[in-house]
Amino acid sequence: MTMALDSAETVSDDRLLALYGAGDPSAARVLATRLTPLALRVAQRMLGDAAEAEDVAQEAMLRLWRAAPGWQAGTAKVSTWLYRVVVNLATDRLRRRRSVPLDAAPEPADDRPGAEAGLIETDRVRALDAALGTLPERQREAVVLRHLEGLANPEIAEIMEIGVEAVESLIARGKRGLTQALAGRRGELGYDDA
Amino acid sequence: MTMRDEDERELEGLFRAARALSPAPSGALMARVLADAEAARPRPAPDPTPVSGVAAPSWIAQLLGGWRGLGGLATAGAAGLWIGYAGLADTALMQGGLIDAEAAVTVDLMPSAEGVTLLAGAGG
């Protein structure tokens, strides 16, 4: 049983996973193309380290392949399940990182003091990544899922296995933390102090 | 405590820039992911094709010692059925069919030691 690739774009993740679970190799290709970028984005924002993010994305996808034969269609969105796996794997790595000496930990994304005003877009994103790295893990997860992945709070609540109010609180505190971390870099980021 | 609108706008500008510059998976990562998918892919089960007639579950045959075991079991069952019909009412009848009860003889399965000695002596 092999699915025609030209019809793959309209097939749901759920259905693709069922096809893969029944042995269809083309379903895996479509799912990998669709979901690996999602896993990598979240891992990268959580960890701030490209190599570690790739490892987490690969491990999360491997868990998806292994979950396919027993997948209960309609119980959870595949993407929600994958977000949860990525977030948990990334959190485990962050916790392990805390237990190793600082000089063995990866370099932060970028923390140069800004001398020039108006950095290019890439540098602004690096500044945001560095600021995200200063947040407590749960606040970082909530902010990444809400503002970088664009998820609604109820889905974030499902991923983080907490209530919607707790999500709102984490996001609000996370954003205040980001503002504080970025304070003093307003000129560097292209914002004039009023 | 709420954030200033200005701070909100600035953060939103950074989020927008970050979304536009999201990392894309490298070719090497995609190759690794697809290799994992292929290795973990469940293989479709072959279609069950009954051999002929009434297909008996093969595990039952294995349990009873294979098809030879099943043949022996069937023969013994048929013999038991026949004994039940013909023999239990009149055991003498059944014996008569097989051996002559009146002319029962004793068969010496173990020749006497003397005989063995005699034979050994004759051979030497």
Interface residues (C-beta under 8 A of the other chain):
Chain A: M1 Y20 G21 A22 G23 P25 A28 R29 L31 A32 T33 T36 P37 L40 R41 Q44 R45 A50 A53 E54 A57 Q58 M61 L62 W65 R66 A68 P69 E121 T122 R124 V125 A127 L128 D129 H147 L148 G150 A172 K175 R176 L178 T179 L182 R186 L189 Y191 A194
Chain B: M1 M3 E6 D7 E8 E10 L11 E12 G13 L14 F15 A17 A18 R19 A20 L21 S22 P23 A24 P25 S26 L29 M30 R32 V33 L34 D36 A37 E38 A40 R41 P42 R43 P44
